[in-house]
């Protein structure tokens, strides 16, 4: 599978420094936009979660919040 439609990422930035984490998240974001892949990312990192189009927050095994990121304005 060279270009799966769904990419599952469990704590992709969990054990690396913040600079490498930002690079990994940029790569994942590129795969989602340019590669037209759906990414399901599980993380405890607020920084990583901020790159997502949608976030679901869980607490004690229950869904407690859902947010949708506003699309970035198109360049002029």
C-alpha positions in Angstrom: 0.0 0.0 0.0 1.9 3.0 -1.2 -0.8 5.5 -0.7 -3.4 4.3 1.9 -6.6 6.3 2.1 -6.3 6.1 5.9 -3.2 6.8 8.0 -3.4 5.8 11.6 -0.9 7.6 13.9 -0.7 6.7 17.6 1.4 9.3 19.5 3.7 10.2 16.5 5.4 12.9 18.5 5.5 11.1 21.8 9.2 10.5 22.3 10.9 13.1 20.3 11.9 16.8 20.8 9.6 19.6 19.9 11.5 20.5 16.7 11.3 17.0 15.3 7.7 16.8 16.5 6.9 19.9 14.4 8.6 18.3 11.4 6.6 15.1 11.8 3.3 17.0 12.1 4.2 19.1 9.0 4.8 15.8 7.1 1.5 14.4 8.3 -0.3 17.6 7.4 1.2 17.4 3.9 0.1 13.8 3.5 -3.5 14.8 4.5 -3.7 17.8 2.1 -1.5 17.0 -0.9 -1.8 13.2 -0.7 -5.5 13.4 0.0 -5.2 11.0 2.9 -7.4 10.8 6.0 -5.3 10.9 9.1 -6.5 9.6 12.4 -4.0 10.8 15.0 -4.1 10.0 18.7 -2.1 12.3 20.9 -1.7 13.9 24.3 0.1 16.8 22.7 -1.9 20.0 22.5 0.6 21.3 19.9 0.1 18.3 17.7 -3.7 18.5 18.1 -3.7 22.1 16.9 -2.7 21.0 13.4 -5.8 18.9 13.0 -9.0 19.9 11.1 -11.1 18.3 13.7 -10.4 17.3 17.3 -12.2 15.1 19.7 -11.3 15.3 23.4 -11.8 12.4 25.7 -11.7 12.2 29.5 -12.2 9.0 31.5 -13.1 7.1 28.3 -15.9 9.6 27.4 -16.1 12.1 24.6 -16.1 15.6 26.2 -15.5 18.0 23.4 -15.4 18.2 19.6 -13.9 21.2 17.7 -13.5 22.1 14.0 -10.6 24.2 12.9 -11.6 27.1 10.6 -10.2 26.7 7.1 -7.2 28.9 6.3 -8.1 31.8 3.9 -7.2 31.3 0.3 -4.2 33.3 -0.9 -5.0 36.4 -2.9 
